[in-house]
Amino acid sequence: MPTSFKAIRARAAQRKGGEATLGKLLPKVPAARQLARLTDDRCLAEMSRRIFCSGFVWSVIDKKWPGFEDAFLGFVPERLIFEPDEFWSDRAGDARIVRNPQKVMAVRENARFVADIAAEHGSFGRFLAGWPLDDQVGLLALLARRGARLGGNTGQYFLRFIGRDGFVLSRDVIVCLRDAGLEIAQAPSSKKDMAAIQAQFNAWAAETGLPYTHLSRICAMSIGENYPAEQLLEMHGD
């Protein structure tokens, strides 16, 4: 029988010095209406930021980000989708950004992706706000299928940083799930494993009434590396 979330939370609280400290480590989860108000340029910007951060030192990307905003015209999809090939080849050598041709082209492809979704749903933010919380796996599959370089943890971090309630399958979260009795791979990626993970988070959400973001964060804090509370306050992932 899977471990109850009550036991997982108690373990996390003990590791972090008590329930009060644990509560301070749980981030505020924006309401769906706030997601719906996001402009398409901010959605594309965050998407691009997560892609450039993937496999790279995040602090370097953060420091150079104003240059990214300039180089990519504020990430307005309607402007970017009409830029010629020369614009994109120039960006691949632009010193204002981290020069990675494949990731530069992902911005181009995702500008079209965001514009297409906005045409279908009114805006990309409305699309995100309208997707059911109990089907994050389906949303991640769509991001990977229709977007560029948005598979795996990149899609999960995009959703987390853009403010959508959901889980992040960090190493510690996966260890927590397996410790709780879920029979999934150490690096889950199959449809079967992802469906099992979604079902478990759905069950915990029903059990506790907590947002998925909090469930994910508590999971991570309950096992594995025991990061100091001060360090966790600076971390957005799990």
Secondary structure, DSSP 4 states (H G I P E B T S, - for coil): -PPPHHHHHHHHHHHHTSHHHHHHTSPP---HHHHHT--HHHHHHHHHHHHHHTTS-HHHHHHHHHHHHHHTGGG-HHHHTT--HHHHHHHTT-TTS---HHHHHHHHHHHHHHHHHHHHHSSHHHHHHHS-GGGHHHHHHHHHHHSSS--HHHHHHHHHHHT-------HHHHHHHHHTT----SS--SHHHHHHHHHHHHHHHHHH---HHHHHHHHHHTSSS---HHHHTT----
